[in-house]
Amino acid sequence: MKSAMTVEIGVISDVICPWCFIGKRRLEQALRLLLGGEIQARVAWFPFQLNPRMPAQGLDRRTYRAAKFGGWARALELEEHVAAEGLSEGIEFAFERIARTPNTFDAHRLIWLAKRLDVQDPVVEALFRAYFLEGCDVGSREVLAAVAAANGIQGLDAFLRSGEGSAEVREEEQQARRMGVSGVPFFTVNGVPFASGAQKAEVLSRFLSEATK
């Protein structure tokens, strides 16, 4: 009997990217479509800050998005499109609950720590849900500590104050940019790019199948 191939799927993303949340759902579906015992996949999450120069305290979301997209009406139009795509994947985006666009560097440090504690995927899921469904400020250390504790990670405040993981997160993000990543989600297999954007599950499964031949 042929043994299963084990691959590492890397997902480069930001926790305030709605397409990354959609991409997570589609990757999960793609893996269910594809695996069938022939491939065993480990999914690892890597950082990409959509707003690397965001102030530490974040910015008022309406003001920020109106400036970014040339007006609030245009920002709302884009959100409606994303919300429709989200519903197709079972995600009910609650953009109206989100007051601030946060700095996500500390969230990425939590994700980095969670990988080492083998709870990365549930932490990423919890961060997406906290921001997009509950409107929580995922740049707040109190919010991050609550997400961490709910997933069995204690003492996050001390971890964040120590600076641990900062250099590693910066290096991982630089690696992504050196790879040519300019938008997320971005997917790799064993470090080699295989898909960009929140592709449909069927497309992702086909790309993944080809990448693992």
C-alpha positions as CSV (number, residue, x, y, z in Angstrom):
1,M,0.0,0.0,0.0
2,K,1.4,3.4,-1.0
3,S,2.1,5.6,1.9
4,A,0.5,9.1,2.1
5,M,2.6,12.1,1.0
6,T,2.9,14.8,3.8
7,V,3.1,18.4,2.6
8,E,3.2,21.7,4.4
9,I,0.8,24.3,3.0
10,G,1.8,27.8,3.9
11,V,-0.8,30.5,4.0
12,I,0.5,34.1,4.0
13,S,-2.3,36.3,5.3
14,D,-3.4,39.2,7.5
15,V,-6.0,38.8,10.2
16,I,-7.9,41.9,9.0
17,C,-8.1,40.7,5.4
18,P,-11.6,39.5,4.7
19,W,-10.4,37.6,1.6
20,C,-8.0,35.7,3.8
21,F,-10.9,34.5,6.0
22,I,-12.8,33.5,2.8
23,G,-9.6,31.8,1.6
24,K,-9.3,29.8,4.8
25,R,-12.8,28.4,4.3
26,R,-12.0,27.6,0.6
27,L,-8.7,25.9,1.5
28,E,-10.5,23.8,4.1
29,Q,-13.0,22.7,1.4
30,A,-10.2,22.1,-1.1
31,L,-8.4,19.8,1.3
32,R,-11.6,17.8,1.9
33,L,-12.0,17.5,-1.9
34,L,-8.5,16.5,-2.5
35,L,-6.9,14.5,0.2
36,G,-8.7,11.1,0.1
37,G,-5.8,9.5,2.1
38,E,-3.1,10.2,-0.6
39,I,-1.9,13.5,0.9
40,Q,-1.6,14.5,4.5
41,A,-1.4,18.3,4.8
42,R,-0.1,20.5,7.6
43,V,-1.3,24.1,7.3
44,A,1.0,26.9,8.6
45,W,0.1,30.5,8.7
46,F,2.6,33.3,7.9
47,P,2.5,37.1,8.4
48,F,1.7,39.8,6.0
49,Q,0.7,43.3,7.2
50,L,-1.7,45.0,4.9
51,N,-0.9,48.2,6.7
52,P,2.7,48.0,8.0
53,R,2.8,51.7,8.8
54,M,-0.4,51.6,10.8
55,P,-0.1,53.5,14.1
56,A,0.1,51.1,17.1
57,Q,-3.3,52.3,18.3
58,G,-4.9,51.8,14.9
59,L,-7.2,54.3,13.1
60,D,-10.9,55.0,12.9
61,R,-12.0,52.5,10.3
62,R,-14.5,54.7,8.5
63,T,-12.0,57.5,8.1
64,Y,-9.3,55.2,7.1
65,R,-11.3,53.3,4.4
66,A,-12.9,56.4,3.0
67,A,-9.4,57.9,2.4
68,K,-8.1,54.6,1.0
69,F,-10.9,53.9,-1.4
70,G,-11.9,57.5,-2.4
71,G,-15.0,57.8,-0.3
72,W,-17.2,55.9,2.1
73,A,-19.7,55.0,-0.5
74,R,-17.1,53.2,-2.5
75,A,-15.8,51.5,0.6
76,L,-19.3,50.2,1.4
77,E,-19.7,49.0,-2.2
78,L,-16.6,46.9,-1.9
79,E,-17.8,45.6,1.5
80,E,-21.1,44.5,0.0
81,H,-19.2,42.4,-2.6
82,V,-17.0,40.8,0.0
83,A,-20.0,40.1,2.2
84,A,-21.8,38.3,-0.6
85,E,-18.7,36.1,-1.2
86,G,-18.5,35.5,2.5
87,L,-22.1,34.3,2.7
88,S,-21.3,31.8,0.0
89,E,-18.8,30.2,2.3
90,G,-20.9,30.5,5.5
91,I,-19.3,33.6,6.8
92,E,-21.6,36.4,7.9
93,F,-19.3,39.5,7.9
94,A,-20.4,42.1,10.4
95,F,-18.4,45.1,9.1
96,E,-20.8,47.5,10.8
97,R,-19.5,46.3,14.2
98,I,-15.8,47.2,13.4
99,A,-14.9,50.6,14.8
100,R,-11.1,50.6,14.2
101,T,-8.6,49.3,11.6
102,P,-5.9,47.9,13.9
103,N,-2.2,47.5,13.7
104,T,-1.8,43.7,13.4
105,F,1.8,43.1,14.3
106,D,1.0,41.7,17.8
107,A,-1.7,39.5,16.3
108,H,1.0,38.0,14.1
109,R,3.2,37.5,17.0
110,L,0.4,35.6,18.7
111,I,0.0,33.4,15.6
112,W,3.8,32.8,15.6
113,L,3.6,31.7,19.2
114,A,0.5,29.5,18.6
115,K,2.4,27.6,15.9
116,R,5.0,26.6,18.4
117,L,2.3,25.5,20.8
118,D,0.4,23.5,18.1
119,V,-2.7,25.6,18.3
120,Q,-2.1,27.9,15.3
121,D,-5.1,27.1,13.2
122,P,-7.7,27.6,16.0
123,V,-6.0,30.8,17.0
124,V,-6.1,32.1,13.4
125,E,-9.8,31.1,13.2
126,A,-10.5,32.9,16.5
127,L,-8.8,36.1,15.4
128,F,-10.8,36.2,12.1
129,R,-14.0,35.6,14.0
130,A,-13.2,38.2,16.7
131,Y,-12.5,40.9,14.1
132,F,-15.0,40.1,11.3
133,L,-17.9,38.7,13.3
134,E,-17.7,40.4,16.6
135,G,-16.0,43.7,15.7
136,C,-13.2,43.3,18.2
137,D,-10.0,45.4,18.0
138,V,-7.4,42.6,17.3
139,G,-4.7,45.2,17.8
140,S,-5.6,45.4,21.5
141,R,-3.5,43.3,23.8
142,E,-6.5,42.6,26.0
143,V,-8.4,41.2,23.0
144,L,-5.3,39.1,22.0
145,A,-4.9,37.8,25.5
146,A,-8.5,36.7,25.6
147,V,-8.1,34.9,22.3
148,A,-4.9,33.3,23.5
149,A,-6.5,32.2,26.8
150,A,-9.5,30.7,25.0
151,N,-7.0,28.5,23.1
152,G,-4.9,27.4,26.1
153,I,-2.2,30.1,25.9
154,Q,-1.5,31.8,29.2
155,G,0.7,34.8,30.0
156,L,0.4,36.4,26.6
157,D,0.8,39.9,28.0
158,A,4.2,39.0,29.4
159,F,5.1,37.4,26.0
160,L,4.1,40.6,24.1
161,R,6.0,42.9,26.5
162,S,9.1,40.8,26.2
163,G,9.4,41.4,22.5
164,E,9.7,37.7,21.8
165,G,8.7,36.7,18.3
166,S,9.1,40.2,16.9
167,A,12.2,39.6,14.9
168,E,10.9,36.3,13.6
169,V,7.6,37.8,12.4
170,R,9.5,40.6,10.7
171,E,11.8,38.1,9.0
172,E,8.9,35.9,7.9
173,E,7.1,38.9,6.4
174,Q,10.2,40.0,4.6
175,Q,10.6,36.5,3.2
176,A,7.1,36.8,1.8
177,R,7.9,40.1,0.2
178,R,11.1,38.8,-1.3
179,M,9.0,35.9,-2.7
180,G,7.1,38.6,-4.5
181,V,4.0,38.6,-2.4
182,S,2.1,41.9,-2.7
183,G,-1.4,40.7,-1.8
184,V,-3.0,38.1,0.3
185,P,-4.1,35.3,0.8
186,F,-1.1,33.6,-0.9
187,F,-0.5,29.9,-0.7
188,T,2.6,27.7,-0.9
189,V,3.4,24.0,-0.9
190,N,6.6,23.1,0.9
191,G,7.7,26.7,0.4
192,V,6.9,26.9,-3.3
193,P,4.0,29.2,-4.4
194,F,1.0,27.5,-5.9
195,A,-1.9,30.0,-5.7
196,S,-2.7,33.6,-5.0
197,G,-6.0,35.1,-3.9
198,A,-9.1,33.5,-2.5
199,Q,-9.6,31.0,-5.3
200,K,-12.6,28.7,-5.3
201,A,-12.2,25.4,-3.5
202,E,-12.2,23.5,-6.8
203,V,-9.5,25.6,-8.2
204,L,-7.4,25.4,-5.1
205,S,-7.7,21.6,-5.0
206,R,-6.6,21.4,-8.7
207,F,-3.7,23.7,-8.1
208,L,-2.7,21.8,-5.0
209,S,-3.0,18.4,-6.8
210,E,-0.7,19.7,-9.6
211,A,1.8,21.2,-7.1
212,T,2.2,17.9,-5.3
213,K,2.7,15.6,-8.3
